Amino acid sequence: METHKRIKYLREQILQLSPEEFSEIIKINCSFLGELEAGKTELTKPLLSDICHIFHINSEWIISGTLPIFPESAAPLDAEIEKFYLALTDEGKKELHHFIRHLLKKQHH
């Protein structure tokens, strides 16, 4: 998978954010994101750094597809959060998803 496709995969499948939400959080124009995800624009080092910092993503995964997606340093907390998440009902998961989106927007304004 190419870098631009991993950016789109990250946004759609992992973070489950719309183009508008993702763009707003990382402070880029939505049309620029569209060009980035289509492979028409190169990912800059500062933007890569911002994406990795904001969403706690391993930069090597974005660049080359090298796993893990999330850095090892975040693993214990991520594992605990995953346990909590798996214990939720479907309705609880929807509420948590809504809350996390709200929190991300609030943090990056």
Secondary structure, DSSP 8 states (H G I E B T S, - for coil): --HHHHHHHIIIIIS---HHHHHHHHT--HHHHHHHHTTSS---HHHHHHHHHHHT--HHHHHH--S-SS-GGGHHHHHHHHHHHHHS-HHHHHHHHHHHHHHHHHHT-
